[in-house]
């Protein structure tokens, strides 16, 4: 039989090979090809030919050699589902530092804390208009032109631009929904000498967060309604605090990584807001938790947990990664 996969575009050939290696049923892949316009007989022959391709066969053998690890992950998924945690994301008040660390941080489980930032000056002093009044003349680096670049999350360098903080805030408040303009962790705003005063407005609860001058330990995020961060995971646990506005999160456990079509380090190809299950059939097995985090609330995102984020309003957020535990935050080391 000839190599009928050559009739497919390179993108479709890559898709077919990837899903065969992932173990997606040939019938499912055949159905997708038929839905895309390939004749049924040709679709079946294409899938069969791809299955026998030396590169795919080698990929499947390599995947099989990782069978024990895959089995371990599936066992972890089964236990997660038996516990019921795959269907709920706890919202808590009055959680002590000890319970937070033992029940959630060390247990690798997310939680929303509704009152953890009570009393923080940042809840008033970091509102958008307050930031513009205090720091309007300070020049900050932001990400602009994101709407014109589908890969802006992966290759952000061309999006960097500098403007006055006051002008940036004005555009957020007056410009309406957009994913085009965003001050993100990559802009290191809190490392600027002119903005270091903002650090006086946050708190470091003993036993939870450790105060440090380490670059990037605390990160500021400011953007309009409509800002979106694609599905990804962080390498360490993140304590996410929402100051102004609301953000919607979709979260998927770290131990379901094999369903996420990770294609570049920590990024997934799947859009969790509108997943293409024909293109990414393994994603059907993912357990997705959805939550809206509002002003004054904090979300603990365990290391490696996948999340996609969408701003429902003009938004100001802060994140921490320096935890007050022996040895500090535990990091996922990519090989």
Residue pairs with C-beta under 8 A, 6 or more apart in sequence:
1 45
1 48
1 49
2 49
3 49
3 53
4 42
4 45
4 46
4 49
5 13
5 16
5 46
5 49
5 50
5 53
6 13
7 42
7 46
8 16
8 38
8 46
12 33
12 36
13 50
15 279
16 29
16 33
16 46
16 47
16 50
17 50
17 53
17 55
17 56
17 59
18 261
19 28
19 29
19 281
19 282
20 26
20 29
20 47
20 50
20 51
20 56
20 59
20 60
21 56
21 59
21 60
21 62
21 63
22 63
22 258
22 282
23 60
23 63
24 281
24 282
26 47
26 48
26 51
28 281
29 47
29 281
30 40
30 43
30 44
30 47
32 278
32 279
32 281
33 43
33 46
33 47
34 40
34 43
35 278
36 278
38 46
50 56
51 57
63 70
70 258
73 255
73 256
73 257
73 258
76 255
77 253
77 255
77 256
77 287
80 86
80 253
80 255
80 287
81 287
85 109
86 253
86 287
86 289
87 287
87 289
88 289
89 110
89 111
89 112
89 251
89 289
89 290
89 291
90 111
90 112
91 111
91 112
91 114
92 111
92 112
92 113
92 114
93 113
93 114
93 115
94 115
95 103
95 111
95 113
95 116
97 205
97 206
97 207
97 208
98 207
100 111
100 113
100 208
100 300
101 207
101 208
101 323
101 325
103 109
103 111
104 110
104 111
104 300
104 302
105 237
105 300
105 302
105 323
105 325
108 254
108 302
108 303
109 302
110 251
110 289
110 299
110 300
110 301
110 302
110 305
111 299
111 300
112 291
112 293
112 297
112 298
112 299
113 297
113 298
113 299
113 300
114 296
114 297
115 296
116 205
116 241
116 297
116 298
117 123
117 203
117 241
117 296
117 297
117 298
118 296
119 203
120 201
120 202
120 203
121 200
121 201
122 198
122 201
122 202
122 241
122 243
122 318
123 243
123 295
123 296
124 130
125 134
125 198
125 201
126 198
126 201
126 243
126 244
126 316
126 318
127 243
127 244
127 316
128 169
128 172
128 173
128 222
128 244
128 314
128 316
129 169
129 173
131 165
131 169
131 222
131 316
132 165
132 166
132 169
132 170
134 197
135 165
135 166
135 194
135 195
136 164
136 165
136 166
136 167
136 169
137 164
137 165
137 166
138 164
138 165
138 192
138 194
138 195
139 162
139 163
139 164
139 165
140 162
140 163
140 164
140 165
140 168
140 183
140 187
140 189
140 192
140 195
141 160
141 161
141 162
141 183
141 187
141 188
141 189
142 160
142 161
142 162
142 163
142 168
142 181
142 182
142 183
142 184
142 187
143 152
143 156
143 159
143 160
143 161
143 181
143 182
143 183
143 184
143 186
143 187
144 159
144 160
144 161
144 180
144 181
145 152
145 158
145 159
145 161
145 180
146 152
146 159
146 179
146 180
146 181
146 182
147 178
147 179
147 180
148 180
149 155
149 158
149 159
152 159
153 229
153 230
153 232
153 267
154 264
154 267
156 184
156 186
160 187
168 181
168 183
168 222
169 222
171 181
171 224
172 181
172 222
172 223
172 224
172 314
173 314
175 181
175 224
176 224
176 225
176 226
177 224
177 225
177 226
178 224
178 225
178 226
178 227
179 226
179 227
179 228
181 223
181 224
182 221
182 222
182 223
182 224
182 227
183 189
183 220
183 221
183 222
183 223
184 221
184 223
185 216
185 219
185 220
185 221
185 319
188 215
188 216
188 219
189 195
189 220
189 222
190 196
190 198
190 199
190 218
190 219
190 220
191 215
191 216
195 220
198 220
199 218
202 218
202 318
203 209
204 210
204 211
204 324
205 324
206 324
207 324
208 239
208 323
208 324
209 239
209 320
209 322
209 323
209 324
210 322
210 323
210 324
210 328
211 322
212 322
214 322
216 321
217 320
217 321
217 322
218 318
218 319
218 320
218 322
219 318
219 319
220 316
220 317
220 318
221 315
221 316
221 317
221 318
221 319
222 315
222 316
222 317
223 311
223 314
223 315
224 311
224 314
224 315
225 245
225 311
225 312
225 313
225 314
225 315
226 310
226 311
227 310
227 311
227 315
228 273
228 308
228 309
228 310
228 311
229 308
229 309
229 310
230 267
230 268
230 271
230 308
231 250
231 252
231 260
231 267
231 268
231 270
231 271
231 272
231 306
231 307
231 308
232 266
232 267
232 268
232 306
232 307
232 308
233 254
233 257
233 266
233 303
233 304
233 305
233 306
233 307
233 332
234 266
234 301
234 303
234 304
234 321
235 266
235 303
235 304
235 331
235 332
235 333
235 334
236 303
236 321
236 329
236 330
236 331
236 332
237 300
237 301
237 302
237 303
237 321
237 323
237 329
237 330
238 300
238 301
238 319
238 320
238 321
239 298
239 299
239 300
239 301
239 319
239 320
239 321
239 323
240 293
240 298
240 299
240 300
240 301
240 317
240 318
240 319
241 297
241 298
241 317
241 318
241 319
241 320
242 293
242 294
242 295
242 296
242 297
242 298
242 299
242 315
242 316
242 317
243 295
243 296
243 316
243 317
243 318
244 295
244 313
244 314
244 315
244 316
245 295
245 311
245 312
245 313
245 314
245 315
245 316
246 292
246 293
246 294
246 295
246 311
246 312
246 313
246 315
247 292
247 293
247 309
247 310
247 311
247 312
247 315
247 317
248 290
248 291
248 292
248 293
248 309
248 310
248 311
248 312
249 289
249 290
249 291
249 292
249 293
249 299
249 307
249 308
249 309
250 272
250 273
250 288
250 289
250 290
250 307
250 308
251 288
251 289
251 290
251 291
251 301
251 305
251 306
251 307
252 259
252 260
252 272
252 286
252 287
252 288
252 289
252 305
252 306
252 307
253 287
253 305
253 306
254 302
254 303
254 304
254 305
254 306
254 332
256 285
256 286
256 287
256 306
257 304
257 306
258 282
259 282
259 283
259 284
259 285
259 286
260 268
260 270
260 283
260 286
260 306
261 268
261 269
261 270
261 280
261 282
261 283
262 268
262 269
263 269
265 334
266 334
268 306
269 280
270 276
270 280
270 283
271 308
272 288
272 308
273 308
273 310
275 283
277 283
277 284
291 299
292 312
293 299
301 307
303 329
303 330
303 331
303 332
304 332
321 329
322 328
322 329
323 329
